[in-house]
Amino acid sequence: MNWKSIRLWLSTPFFLLDPPRARVELVLFCAVFGCIFLNLFHPLNLDQWFVHANQPIYFILISFSVVGLVANLVTQFALRSFFKERTSTRLSFFVWVIVDYVVIALAAHVANHFITHDPLFDFTEFSKTLINTFLILILPYSLGLLLLSLRDKVRTVEALTLKINQLAQPARVEIKDENGKTAMTVDAKNILYFKSEDNYVFVYYKVDEEIKKELVRTSLKRLEHELGTEPFVRIHRSYMINTLNLVAATRSSGGYRVVIDTALKVTFPVSSSYQSIFEERLLSKSL
């Protein structure tokens, strides 16, 4: 993986934690999961750290969970609002995770000072707290993000399906060449997708369940303009699909991949430059 691909990956849009509700759910999940996990398993031999404390160990661990919850709420809402931060890319998301982690570690360090009376301004002790906070926090934080991401993908697929079913279905479509002459006329529902080939466009369509293709001398950009919007949507510089025949759209770290008619047995990528248009076209009226 070269530097250019790394930069592209880091600049990919990431909106998972932009909705306030998603942030609240992540914070609560981390607090509840962390509290239960700490009390059940005592990771890092936590039960031995506070043998001289006056409070029972379960009370101490619950207190740390509450402190972590408050600190997490501060970073996710107060600090983000103050700095006007929106994790719109993966890079900004990772930067904010580090901020989140450091603030929670600082809060845990202060709480530990009041419980054990260890020196507050002890960098060595704070360094240990940073390491231990990371080891304890990484599991609930990762699980919380994973669950939010899975739910987001399920909602996206459901919304796409709903939107596809609601799309208007024009009867017939005229496909014109570069001179404006009609090259072919076909039922809109029978068109599968368009593929750009230099100065030509391949039109893939179905006739009595048989997939055929026709070569038309035109450009995909011209065709996109002439056909208008629904039910056709550009997903790539080489592809424009017919959403009437869209079977599925799945999203991963690399972006969307769509399936057009199961008979094709191939998937088509939605490039990053067309992803926002793709989502807006298919999700705006159904979310």
Contacts in CASP RR format, 6 or more apart in sequence:
PFRMAT RR
TARGET T0000
AUTHOR 0000-0000-0000
METHOD contacts of the structure
MODEL  1
MNWKSIRLWLSTPFFLLDPPRARVELVLFCAVFGCIFLNLFHPLNLDQWF
VHANQPIYFILISFSVVGLVANLVTQFALRSFFKERTSTRLSFFVWVIVD
YVVIALAAHVANHFITHDPLFDFTEFSKTLINTFLILILPYSLGLLLLSL
RDKVRTVEALTLKINQLAQPARVEIKDENGKTAMTVDAKNILYFKSEDNY
VFVYYKVDEEIKKELVRTSLKRLEHELGTEPFVRIHRSYMINTLNLVAAT
RSSGGYRVVIDTALKVTFPVSSSYQSIFEERLLSKSL
8 272 0 8 1.000
9 90 0 8 1.000
10 89 0 8 1.000
10 90 0 8 1.000
10 91 0 8 1.000
10 94 0 8 1.000
11 89 0 8 1.000
11 90 0 8 1.000
11 91 0 8 1.000
12 89 0 8 1.000
12 90 0 8 1.000
12 253 0 8 1.000
12 254 0 8 1.000
12 255 0 8 1.000
12 272 0 8 1.000
13 88 0 8 1.000
13 89 0 8 1.000
13 272 0 8 1.000
13 275 0 8 1.000
13 276 0 8 1.000
14 87 0 8 1.000
14 88 0 8 1.000
14 89 0 8 1.000
14 90 0 8 1.000
14 92 0 8 1.000
14 93 0 8 1.000
15 87 0 8 1.000
15 88 0 8 1.000
16 22 0 8 1.000
16 87 0 8 1.000
16 93 0 8 1.000
16 145 0 8 1.000
16 148 0 8 1.000
16 149 0 8 1.000
16 152 0 8 1.000
17 23 0 8 1.000
17 26 0 8 1.000
17 76 0 8 1.000
17 87 0 8 1.000
17 93 0 8 1.000
17 96 0 8 1.000
17 148 0 8 1.000
18 86 0 8 1.000
18 87 0 8 1.000
18 88 0 8 1.000
20 77 0 8 1.000
22 148 0 8 1.000
23 76 0 8 1.000
23 77 0 8 1.000
25 144 0 8 1.000
25 148 0 8 1.000
26 72 0 8 1.000
26 76 0 8 1.000
26 141 0 8 1.000
26 144 0 8 1.000
26 145 0 8 1.000
26 148 0 8 1.000
27 69 0 8 1.000
27 72 0 8 1.000
27 73 0 8 1.000
27 76 0 8 1.000
28 69 0 8 1.000
29 140 0 8 1.000
29 143 0 8 1.000
29 144 0 8 1.000
29 147 0 8 1.000
30 68 0 8 1.000
30 69 0 8 1.000
30 72 0 8 1.000
30 137 0 8 1.000
30 140 0 8 1.000
30 141 0 8 1.000
30 144 0 8 1.000
31 65 0 8 1.000
31 66 0 8 1.000
31 68 0 8 1.000
31 69 0 8 1.000
31 72 0 8 1.000
32 65 0 8 1.000
33 139 0 8 1.000
33 140 0 8 1.000
33 143 0 8 1.000
33 144 0 8 1.000
34 65 0 8 1.000
34 136 0 8 1.000
34 140 0 8 1.000
35 61 0 8 1.000
35 62 0 8 1.000
35 65 0 8 1.000
37 43 0 8 1.000
37 139 0 8 1.000
37 140 0 8 1.000
38 46 0 8 1.000
38 61 0 8 1.000
38 64 0 8 1.000
38 65 0 8 1.000
38 136 0 8 1.000
39 58 0 8 1.000
39 61 0 8 1.000
39 62 0 8 1.000
42 57 0 8 1.000
43 135 0 8 1.000
43 136 0 8 1.000
44 132 0 8 1.000
44 135 0 8 1.000
44 136 0 8 1.000
46 57 0 8 1.000
46 61 0 8 1.000
47 57 0 8 1.000
49 116 0 8 1.000
50 57 0 8 1.000
50 60 0 8 1.000
50 115 0 8 1.000
50 116 0 8 1.000
52 116 0 8 1.000
53 60 0 8 1.000
53 115 0 8 1.000
53 116 0 8 1.000
55 63 0 8 1.000
55 115 0 8 1.000
60 115 0 8 1.000
63 111 0 8 1.000
63 115 0 8 1.000
64 108 0 8 1.000
64 111 0 8 1.000
67 107 0 8 1.000
67 108 0 8 1.000
67 110 0 8 1.000
67 111 0 8 1.000
68 104 0 8 1.000
68 107 0 8 1.000
68 108 0 8 1.000
70 107 0 8 1.000
71 103 0 8 1.000
71 104 0 8 1.000
71 106 0 8 1.000
71 107 0 8 1.000
71 108 0 8 1.000
72 100 0 8 1.000
72 103 0 8 1.000
72 104 0 8 1.000
74 103 0 8 1.000
75 96 0 8 1.000
75 99 0 8 1.000
75 100 0 8 1.000
75 103 0 8 1.000
75 104 0 8 1.000
76 100 0 8 1.000
79 85 0 8 1.000
79 99 0 8 1.000
79 103 0 8 1.000
80 86 0 8 1.000
80 96 0 8 1.000
85 92 0 8 1.000
85 96 0 8 1.000
86 92 0 8 1.000
87 93 0 8 1.000
87 96 0 8 1.000
97 141 0 8 1.000
101 133 0 8 1.000
101 134 0 8 1.000
101 137 0 8 1.000
102 130 0 8 1.000
104 133 0 8 1.000
104 137 0 8 1.000
105 126 0 8 1.000
105 129 0 8 1.000
105 130 0 8 1.000
105 133 0 8 1.000
105 134 0 8 1.000
106 126 0 8 1.000
108 129 0 8 1.000
108 133 0 8 1.000
109 120 0 8 1.000
109 125 0 8 1.000
109 126 0 8 1.000
109 129 0 8 1.000
110 120 0 8 1.000
112 118 0 8 1.000
112 125 0 8 1.000
112 129 0 8 1.000
113 119 0 8 1.000
113 120 0 8 1.000
118 125 0 8 1.000
119 125 0 8 1.000
153 250 0 8 1.000
153 251 0 8 1.000
156 249 0 8 1.000
156 251 0 8 1.000
156 279 0 8 1.000
156 283 0 8 1.000
157 248 0 8 1.000
157 249 0 8 1.000
157 250 0 8 1.000
159 282 0 8 1.000
159 283 0 8 1.000
159 286 0 8 1.000
159 287 0 8 1.000
160 246 0 8 1.000
160 249 0 8 1.000
160 282 0 8 1.000
160 283 0 8 1.000
162 286 0 8 1.000
163 243 0 8 1.000
163 282 0 8 1.000
163 283 0 8 1.000
163 285 0 8 1.000
163 286 0 8 1.000
164 243 0 8 1.000
164 244 0 8 1.000
164 246 0 8 1.000
164 282 0 8 1.000
166 285 0 8 1.000
166 286 0 8 1.000
167 230 0 8 1.000
167 231 0 8 1.000
167 243 0 8 1.000
167 244 0 8 1.000
168 230 0 8 1.000
168 231 0 8 1.000
169 188 0 8 1.000
169 189 0 8 1.000
169 231 0 8 1.000
169 244 0 8 1.000
170 188 0 8 1.000
170 231 0 8 1.000
171 187 0 8 1.000
171 188 0 8 1.000
172 185 0 8 1.000
172 186 0 8 1.000
172 187 0 8 1.000
172 188 0 8 1.000
173 185 0 8 1.000
173 186 0 8 1.000
173 187 0 8 1.000
173 188 0 8 1.000
173 191 0 8 1.000
173 227 0 8 1.000
174 182 0 8 1.000
174 184 0 8 1.000
174 185 0 8 1.000
175 182 0 8 1.000
175 183 0 8 1.000
175 184 0 8 1.000
175 185 0 8 1.000
175 186 0 8 1.000
175 203 0 8 1.000
175 216 0 8 1.000
175 218 0 8 1.000
175 223 0 8 1.000
175 227 0 8 1.000
176 182 0 8 1.000
176 183 0 8 1.000
176 216 0 8 1.000
176 218 0 8 1.000
176 226 0 8 1.000
177 183 0 8 1.000
177 216 0 8 1.000
177 217 0 8 1.000
177 218 0 8 1.000
178 199 0 8 1.000
178 217 0 8 1.000
178 218 0 8 1.000
178 219 0 8 1.000
178 222 0 8 1.000
183 214 0 8 1.000
183 216 0 8 1.000
183 217 0 8 1.000
183 218 0 8 1.000
184 203 0 8 1.000
184 214 0 8 1.000
184 216 0 8 1.000
186 203 0 8 1.000
186 205 0 8 1.000
188 231 0 8 1.000
188 242 0 8 1.000
188 244 0 8 1.000
189 244 0 8 1.000
189 245 0 8 1.000
190 205 0 8 1.000
190 206 0 8 1.000
190 207 0 8 1.000
191 203 0 8 1.000
191 204 0 8 1.000
191 205 0 8 1.000
191 232 0 8 1.000
191 242 0 8 1.000
191 244 0 8 1.000
191 245 0 8 1.000
192 204 0 8 1.000
192 205 0 8 1.000
192 206 0 8 1.000
192 211 0 8 1.000
192 241 0 8 1.000
192 242 0 8 1.000
192 245 0 8 1.000
192 260 0 8 1.000
192 261 0 8 1.000
192 264 0 8 1.000
193 204 0 8 1.000
193 239 0 8 1.000
193 240 0 8 1.000
193 241 0 8 1.000
193 242 0 8 1.000
193 245 0 8 1.000
193 260 0 8 1.000
193 268 0 8 1.000
194 201 0 8 1.000
194 202 0 8 1.000
194 203 0 8 1.000
194 204 0 8 1.000
194 220 0 8 1.000
194 223 0 8 1.000
194 232 0 8 1.000
194 239 0 8 1.000
194 240 0 8 1.000
194 241 0 8 1.000
195 201 0 8 1.000
195 202 0 8 1.000
195 204 0 8 1.000
195 238 0 8 1.000
195 239 0 8 1.000
196 219 0 8 1.000
196 220 0 8 1.000
196 237 0 8 1.000
196 238 0 8 1.000
196 239 0 8 1.000
197 215 0 8 1.000
199 217 0 8 1.000
199 219 0 8 1.000
200 215 0 8 1.000
200 216 0 8 1.000
200 217 0 8 1.000
200 218 0 8 1.000
201 215 0 8 1.000
201 216 0 8 1.000
201 218 0 8 1.000
201 219 0 8 1.000
201 220 0 8 1.000
201 223 0 8 1.000
202 213 0 8 1.000
202 214 0 8 1.000
202 215 0 8 1.000
202 216 0 8 1.000
203 213 0 8 1.000
203 214 0 8 1.000
203 215 0 8 1.000
203 216 0 8 1.000
204 211 0 8 1.000
204 212 0 8 1.000
204 213 0 8 1.000
205 211 0 8 1.000
205 212 0 8 1.000
205 213 0 8 1.000
205 214 0 8 1.000
206 212 0 8 1.000
206 261 0 8 1.000
206 263 0 8 1.000
209 263 0 8 1.000
211 261 0 8 1.000
211 263 0 8 1.000
211 264 0 8 1.000
216 223 0 8 1.000
220 234 0 8 1.000
220 237 0 8 1.000
220 238 0 8 1.000
220 240 0 8 1.000
223 240 0 8 1.000
224 232 0 8 1.000
224 234 0 8 1.000
224 240 0 8 1.000
229 281 0 8 1.000
230 243 0 8 1.000
230 281 0 8 1.000
231 242 0 8 1.000
231 243 0 8 1.000
231 244 0 8 1.000
232 240 0 8 1.000
232 241 0 8 1.000
232 242 0 8 1.000
232 243 0 8 1.000
233 240 0 8 1.000
233 241 0 8 1.000
233 243 0 8 1.000
233 277 0 8 1.000
233 278 0 8 1.000
233 281 0 8 1.000
233 282 0 8 1.000
234 240 0 8 1.000
234 274 0 8 1.000
234 277 0 8 1.000
235 241 0 8 1.000
235 256 0 8 1.000
235 258 0 8 1.000
235 268 0 8 1.000
235 269 0 8 1.000
235 270 0 8 1.000
235 271 0 8 1.000
235 274 0 8 1.000
235 278 0 8 1.000
236 268 0 8 1.000
236 269 0 8 1.000
236 270 0 8 1.000
236 271 0 8 1.000
236 274 0 8 1.000
237 271 0 8 1.000
237 273 0 8 1.000
239 268 0 8 1.000
241 258 0 8 1.000
241 260 0 8 1.000
241 268 0 8 1.000
242 260 0 8 1.000
243 281 0 8 1.000
243 282 0 8 1.000
245 260 0 8 1.000
245 261 0 8 1.000
246 258 0 8 1.000
246 259 0 8 1.000
246 260 0 8 1.000
247 259 0 8 1.000
247 260 0 8 1.000
247 261 0 8 1.000
247 262 0 8 1.000
248 258 0 8 1.000
248 259 0 8 1.000
249 256 0 8 1.000
249 257 0 8 1.000
249 258 0 8 1.000
249 259 0 8 1.000
249 270 0 8 1.000
249 282 0 8 1.000
250 256 0 8 1.000
250 257 0 8 1.000
250 258 0 8 1.000
255 269 0 8 1.000
255 270 0 8 1.000
255 272 0 8 1.000
255 275 0 8 1.000
256 269 0 8 1.000
256 270 0 8 1.000
256 275 0 8 1.000
256 278 0 8 1.000
257 267 0 8 1.000
257 268 0 8 1.000
257 269 0 8 1.000
257 270 0 8 1.000
258 267 0 8 1.000
258 268 0 8 1.000
258 270 0 8 1.000
259 266 0 8 1.000
259 267 0 8 1.000
259 268 0 8 1.000
260 268 0 8 1.000
270 278 0 8 1.000
END
